Amino acid sequence: MKRDPVAFLASDMIELRKNNLEWIIRYLEGGSKPHCIVNGKEVLMLNTNNYLGLATHPKIIQAAIDATKKYGAGAGAVPVIAGSFDLTKQFEEKFAEFKEVEASILCQTGFAVNSGLIPMLVGKPDMVVSDELNHGSIIDGVRLSGAKRIIYKHCDVGDLERQLKETEKVGARRICIITDGVFSMDGDIAPLDDITKVAEDFGAMIFVDDCHGEGVLGEGRGIVAHFNLQGKVHVEGGSMSKGFGVFGGTVAGSKDLIEFCANKSRTYLLSTAHPPGVVAANKASIEVVENEPEHVKRVWEHTNYFKKEVQSMGYNTGNSQTPIIPLIIGDPGKAQELARILFEEENIYGTPIVFPMVARELSRIRVQMNALLTKEDLSLALSAIEKVGKKLDVI
Ligand SMILES: Cc1ncc(COP(=O)(O)O)c(C=O)c1O
């Protein structure tokens, strides 16, 4: 009998559905902002990384329009061939100044930074010491590198130190400690100040993925500014696609690092550069964060209020310290049911997060605050979350 070479496609999906692990893609019919139309229905959106609401900021949109009119829609080439514009240089200089580092580079995405740069920073003779809850793109980057990977317990600097002592016995060429700055599923902050001290003792390089810290921590500058660690962290990876509301990955650090990245990171070298409109919008976004501090202030006010309220209802928000607020339910089916009822009956859009994003028994709805939400929006969301939580017996 002839075998069907692609039969696994459908059977894998059946398996995912059976285990309540299927991702349902919904479509926004308009901008990404708190009040938006999703699948033809007006909902209150509580699940984007657009923490400051900058995805629809008029100055940023205008910058994209102006640059598109002047430069056109696409870059036409990878950055090192003919895809970099004077706009790119302006963005990179601005971003370096904002992050208080020597230089920066605009890469395709945050994922591309991790999967392209990490395998160049470390290789087979090296050792990576990685937080157990690091983002999947870090895990993929480390796998590609071929370096030996040691996992330390989540945010546990004592364990990190123990693991580093083990690496000394093995004698690696380079040691690299890698951590998310803000953990995307739990909203807690890596103890980067203590990590830095330990790294110095062992001569280890520090790579922090600041994708969810930027725009939020350190008045928008990210985790390094938050802990006053300027000059002590070797590699800051980031994303313009989250708090800054636009699109792209970034690397910030020394001039040597940025030249190395531009010459060696395979995702930077082999993938087309951003459209000019995106580059200009990214620069405008940094200027907005600098000149309009009210966005960062507001997202923190919402965060503190919302977290206190859901906790007093009995929700477990884990170790959240940022605008990422998980409502940890446990059972994946219940987490999905909670999200479904909130969406269908209460017009609240919060995404269930299940395996493989988090461990099965830590399934949750991840709520994310947005500076554009109003007090009325928050009250509406809170009463719906309380009502449905009680109905499903999760609080
Ligand atoms: C911690 C972390 N790193 C990297 C990425 C990837 O960033 P980007 O969306 O720019 O590819 C994400 C996005 O989900 C993330 O949460």
Ligand as a Chemical Component Dictionary entry (heavy atoms), coordinates in Angstrom:
data_LIG
# 
_chem_comp.id                   LIG 
_chem_comp.type                 NON-POLYMER 
_chem_comp.pdbx_formal_charge   0 
_chem_comp.three_letter_code    LIG 
# 
loop_
_chem_comp_atom.comp_id 
_chem_comp_atom.atom_id 
_chem_comp_atom.alt_atom_id 
_chem_comp_atom.type_symbol 
_chem_comp_atom.charge 
_chem_comp_atom.model_Cartn_x 
_chem_comp_atom.model_Cartn_y 
_chem_comp_atom.model_Cartn_z 
_chem_comp_atom.pdbx_ordinal 
LIG C1 C1 C 0 11.264 37.015 25.561 1  
LIG C2 C2 C 0 11.041 37.103 24.087 2  
LIG N1 N1 N 0 12.107 37.086 23.274 3  
LIG C3 C3 C 0 11.966 37.181 21.946 4  
LIG C4 C4 C 0 10.720 37.277 21.368 5  
LIG C5 C5 C 0 10.613 37.409 19.882 6  
LIG O1 O1 O 0 10.524 38.768 19.552 7  
LIG P1 P1 P 0 9.899  39.203 18.168 8  
LIG O2 O2 O 0 8.412  39.146 18.316 9  
LIG O3 O3 O 0 10.440 40.569 17.906 10 
LIG O4 O4 O 0 10.382 38.202 17.160 11 
LIG C6 C6 C 0 9.587  37.282 22.159 12 
LIG C7 C7 C 0 8.251  37.377 21.535 13 
LIG O5 O5 O 0 7.364  36.634 21.745 14 
LIG C8 C8 C 0 9.740  37.190 23.562 15 
LIG O6 O6 O 0 8.676  37.175 24.353 16 
# 
loop_
_chem_comp_bond.comp_id 
_chem_comp_bond.atom_id_1 
_chem_comp_bond.atom_id_2 
_chem_comp_bond.value_order 
_chem_comp_bond.pdbx_ordinal 
LIG C1 C2 SING 1  
LIG C2 N1 SING 2  
LIG C2 C8 DOUB 3  
LIG N1 C3 DOUB 4  
LIG C3 C4 SING 5  
LIG C4 C5 SING 6  
LIG C4 C6 DOUB 7  
LIG C5 O1 SING 8  
LIG O1 P1 SING 9  
LIG P1 O2 DOUB 10 
LIG P1 O3 SING 11 
LIG P1 O4 SING 12 
LIG C6 C7 SING 13 
LIG C6 C8 SING 14 
LIG C7 O5 DOUB 15 
LIG C8 O6 SING 16 
# 
